[in-house]
Amino acid sequence: MRERLLITDSMPKEISRPAGAADELIRALRPLLAADRLRPGIPLAPYTTFRIGGPADVLYDATSADDLATAVTAARSAGIPWFVLGLGANILIGDQGFRGLVIRNRAAELEYPREGAISAGSGGVIANLIAEAVRKGLSGLEHYVGIPSTVGGAVWQNLHFLSPAPERARTMFIAEVVESVDLLTAAGVRQTVSAAEMRFGYDTSRLHDSGEIALAVTFALTHGDEAAMRRIMQENLDWRGARHPHLDVEPSAGSIFKKIEGVGAGRLIDDCGLKGFRIGGAQISPLHANIIVNVGNATASDVRAVIAHAQSAVLARSGHHLEPEIGFVGEF
Ligand SMILES: Cc1cc2nc3c(=O)[nH]c(=O)nc-3n(C[C@H](O)[C@H](O)[C@H](O)COP(=O)(O)OP(=O)(O)OC[C@H]3O[C@@H](n4cnc5c(N)ncnc54)[C@H](O)[C@@H]3O)c2cc1C
């Protein structure tokens, strides 16, 4: 087996599942990873914010940066398709699941390399990191409160949100507080690169095409007033609460389509009268037209059908092509 492109926005395809696939993978991985931590046939839906997705042939929880590097290296050397899963907040996993090894990243070590800097394992949850930074009076991460993400997912996609109220003058990016990233390269070498070398952009970084994995990220923060940080956090949570469906009631993957500068993907969908449009259990949120919510037992196919419908309606009405922002993972 060779490493495959695992994320694609191509249309669904039928791929049958060979019997005994998990056993074969476990046999290949056993010399490299602890067998009792290789879990066959685990449904992935509970590990995503959409609550959608079939089983992984094999799931492995990586509990430290070293463990994550070992698991990726093991899958590479055994020639097994693999995927690093954060909080599953920016992906749609196919109904047939993932053929290969899903490495759930729970590497959440924290270090304080110097005054004002925090180094976090890439599986650390951003919400926990924000709480830790604010407790220490360190400012820079609080803007991203309420966004489900691991540290690794945040650098993959260059997490962003609006600058503080009342102006909300610009979009802030997590890249602004990234000092460096510890990577496992495609060749299996560990390397620390600067933020500038990460090629951060809107919804992107070099991780999208380099085949590298983020093992840990060092953030350079500034000393801030705790009360001011807590005010920003509350205002951001209120802003989100008023405009976005609540994740605990209506699972989603956040914005589905990429931003269209000066137009807004959500507005184009809304102009087509599609708020509330539903196929199966997948619905365009009546609150926010760029968010698809799982209103009950939605399948990945339902979501793909809603995406296709929104794309063709918007193309016909305005000539704009809506490009998905989320990643499509596994077999649909
Ligand atoms: C309700 C909701 C609101 C949201 N609001 C926002 C918002 O305001 N701003 C915003 O920017 N985003 C937002 N998002 C999108 C999402 O939160 C971010 O994209 C987030 O960074 C995803 O992180 P994750 O850990 O869940 O990554 P996952 O979804 O698990 O993975 C996403 C991709 O990153 C890759 N990846 C993950 N970890 C690593 C690693 N260590 N090394 C290399 N690759 C890795 C995965 O392989 C995958 O390709 C929202 C999502 C939801 C559900």
The ligand as an SDF file (V2000), in Angstrom:
LIG
                    3D

 53 58  0  0  0  0  0  0  0  0999 V2000
  -18.7110   25.6030   15.6310 C   0  0  0  0  0  0  0  0  0  0  0  0
  -17.4230   25.8670   14.9160 C   0  0  0  0  0  0  0  0  0  0  0  0
  -16.9480   27.1620   14.8210 C   0  0  0  0  0  0  0  0  0  0  0  0
  -15.7460   27.4410   14.1640 C   0  0  0  0  0  0  0  0  0  0  0  0
  -15.3080   28.7290   14.1290 N   0  0  0  0  0  0  0  0  0  0  0  0
  -14.1220   28.9950   13.5510 C   0  0  0  0  0  0  0  0  0  0  0  0
  -13.5800   30.3310   13.5740 C   0  0  0  0  0  0  0  0  0  0  0  0
  -14.1900   31.2620   14.1070 O   0  0  0  0  0  0  0  0  0  0  0  0
  -12.3670   30.5420   13.0080 N   0  0  0  0  0  0  0  0  0  0  0  0
  -11.6670   29.5200   12.4240 C   0  0  0  0  0  0  0  0  0  0  0  0
  -10.5610   29.7830   11.9320 O   0  0  0  0  0  0  0  0  0  0  0  0
  -12.1370   28.2570   12.3870 N   0  0  0  0  0  0  0  0  0  0  0  0
  -13.3410   27.9670   12.9330 C   0  0  0  0  0  0  0  0  0  0  0  0
  -13.8350   26.6900   12.8990 N   0  0  0  0  0  0  0  0  0  0  0  0
  -13.0700   25.6230   12.2080 C   0  0  0  0  0  0  0  0  0  0  0  0
  -12.1970   24.7700   13.1400 C   0  0  0  0  0  0  0  0  0  0  0  0
  -12.4890   25.0730   14.4840 O   0  0  0  0  0  0  0  0  0  0  0  0
  -10.7170   25.0220   12.8750 C   0  0  0  0  0  0  0  0  0  0  0  0
  -10.3730   24.7630   11.5270 O   0  0  0  0  0  0  0  0  0  0  0  0
   -9.8260   24.1860   13.7890 C   0  0  0  0  0  0  0  0  0  0  0  0
   -8.5190   24.6990   13.7440 O   0  0  0  0  0  0  0  0  0  0  0  0
   -9.8160   22.7020   13.4690 C   0  0  0  0  0  0  0  0  0  0  0  0
   -8.9570   22.0610   14.4010 O   0  0  0  0  0  0  0  0  0  0  0  0
   -9.0620   20.5150   14.7090 P   0  0  0  0  0  0  0  0  0  0  0  0
   -8.1120   20.1780   15.7810 O   0  0  0  0  0  0  0  0  0  0  0  0
  -10.4780   20.1260   14.9580 O   0  0  0  0  0  0  0  0  0  0  0  0
   -8.5930   19.8730   13.3370 O   0  0  0  0  0  0  0  0  0  0  0  0
   -9.2380   18.6300   12.5550 P   0  0  0  0  0  0  0  0  0  0  0  0
  -10.5730   19.0460   12.0220 O   0  0  0  0  0  0  0  0  0  0  0  0
   -9.1820   17.4130   13.3910 O   0  0  0  0  0  0  0  0  0  0  0  0
   -8.2210   18.4880   11.3580 O   0  0  0  0  0  0  0  0  0  0  0  0
   -8.2220   19.4580   10.3200 C   0  0  0  0  0  0  0  0  0  0  0  0
   -7.0030   19.2120    9.4290 C   0  0  0  0  0  0  0  0  0  0  0  0
   -5.8220   19.5320   10.1640 O   0  0  0  0  0  0  0  0  0  0  0  0
   -4.9280   18.4450   10.1080 C   0  0  0  0  0  0  0  0  0  0  0  0
   -4.1800   18.4060   11.3500 N   0  0  0  0  0  0  0  0  0  0  0  0
   -4.6880   18.3980   12.6110 C   0  0  0  0  0  0  0  0  0  0  0  0
   -3.6920   18.3420   13.4950 N   0  0  0  0  0  0  0  0  0  0  0  0
   -2.5260   18.3410   12.7940 C   0  0  0  0  0  0  0  0  0  0  0  0
   -1.1620   18.2950   13.1600 C   0  0  0  0  0  0  0  0  0  0  0  0
   -0.7720   18.2190   14.4260 N   0  0  0  0  0  0  0  0  0  0  0  0
   -0.2440   18.3240   12.1720 N   0  0  0  0  0  0  0  0  0  0  0  0
   -0.6150   18.3870   10.8730 C   0  0  0  0  0  0  0  0  0  0  0  0
   -1.9090   18.4110   10.4730 N   0  0  0  0  0  0  0  0  0  0  0  0
   -2.8470   18.3900   11.4250 C   0  0  0  0  0  0  0  0  0  0  0  0
   -5.8150   17.2170    9.9640 C   0  0  0  0  0  0  0  0  0  0  0  0
   -5.0820   16.1100    9.4900 O   0  0  0  0  0  0  0  0  0  0  0  0
   -6.8590   17.7500    9.0120 C   0  0  0  0  0  0  0  0  0  0  0  0
   -6.3770   17.6990    7.7010 O   0  0  0  0  0  0  0  0  0  0  0  0
  -15.0230   26.3870   13.5570 C   0  0  0  0  0  0  0  0  0  0  0  0
  -15.5060   25.0700   13.6520 C   0  0  0  0  0  0  0  0  0  0  0  0
  -16.6850   24.8080   14.3270 C   0  0  0  0  0  0  0  0  0  0  0  0
  -17.1710   23.4020   14.4420 C   0  0  0  0  0  0  0  0  0  0  0  0
  1  2  1  0
  2  3  1  0
  2 52  2  0
  3  4  2  0
  4  5  1  0
  4 50  1  0
  5  6  2  0
  6  7  1  0
  6 13  1  0
  7  8  2  0
  7  9  1  0
  9 10  1  0
 10 11  2  0
 10 12  1  0
 12 13  2  0
 13 14  1  0
 14 15  1  0
 14 50  1  0
 15 16  1  0
 16 17  1  0
 16 18  1  0
 18 19  1  0
 18 20  1  0
 20 21  1  0
 20 22  1  0
 22 23  1  0
 23 24  1  0
 24 25  2  0
 24 26  1  0
 24 27  1  0
 27 28  1  0
 28 29  2  0
 28 30  1  0
 28 31  1  0
 31 32  1  0
 32 33  1  0
 33 34  1  0
 33 48  1  0
 34 35  1  0
 35 36  1  0
 35 46  1  0
 36 37  1  0
 36 45  1  0
 37 38  2  0
 38 39  1  0
 39 40  1  0
 39 45  2  0
 40 41  1  0
 40 42  2  0
 42 43  1  0
 43 44  2  0
 44 45  1  0
 46 47  1  0
 46 48  1  0
 48 49  1  0
 50 51  2  0
 51 52  1  0
 52 53  1  0
M  END
$$$$
